[in-house]
């Protein structure tokens, strides 16, 4: 305790507020003096003796005991230890929860990164512009990444693969001239959208 209350009544009120329902119905307070004698703090003069003892022994803590007819004298120390254990457990739980949350965030970020890499590899493979060696390496690398996918990611990736394959088949049926027209149409559309966005901002 950084500073004792000014009188015995205030000190009892502090003890009551600190332990509340954990206290026995009737209780008294004791402390051990320098000779090891248990002093019952039943009057103001004994309380002053406790305060003086604490001030005369800096760096040490005077042990206090709550005494009851149905509680052992060490009850106060037991309650304090239980409180300390509870606080320590609560602190550990908070740290563990925070650590788990951070791990989940890091894992989610890594999963997104892997999914992006897989999409890039798939596009390269489907374009069929890689050499035979590059094609084999890209396929192996894609397989390794997919092995780390969650079921949800696998389902999403397969849907992405189907869309890219349909697009590739569609593009392969177009003549070179039609492909060029399609690209120009997309470029014009993108340009118009960009101009529209600038008009909205201005």
Secondary structure, DSSP 8 states (H G I E B T S, - for coil): --S--SSHHHHHHHHHHHHGGGS-SS-EEEEE-TTS-EEE--SHHHHHHHHHHHHHSTT----EEEE-SSS-TTHHHHHHHHHHHHHHHHHHHHHHHHHHHHHHHHHHHHHHHHHHHHHHHHHHHHHT-S-HHHHHHHHHHHHHHHTT--HHHHHHHHHHHHHHHHHHHHHHHS-HHHHHHHHHHHHHHHHHHHHHHHHHH-
